[in-house]
């Protein structure tokens, strides 16, 4: 299987992160599969082990499950609507405030280092 990638292309962008960490000429496990691809600046050899194939298959299975899961869980929505209508559902203002602050902190931290 030949895959053409450039020297500055992240393996994550190609969807194949299984061989990350393997240097040119380094042999993997006994059942490793060699892939040779030619980039614009030379040849690249990547050895993929059987374990990397298993990990990639598990990742693809998890993605399929996630894609097949509905965004809205109708059973939970119906249960909450029933509780709200009957007056059983009580909202904690402290929990709401904690959630708002937690999300604001996450947003601020995700921005990274502030520029000075």
PyMOL commands that set and color helices and strands:
alter all, ss='L'
color gray80, all
select helices_A, chain A and resi 11-14+50-68+74-86+93-110
alter helices_A, ss='H'
color red, helices_A
select strands_A, chain A and resi 33-39+42-48
alter strands_A, ss='S'
color yellow, strands_A
deselect
rebuild
show_as cartoon
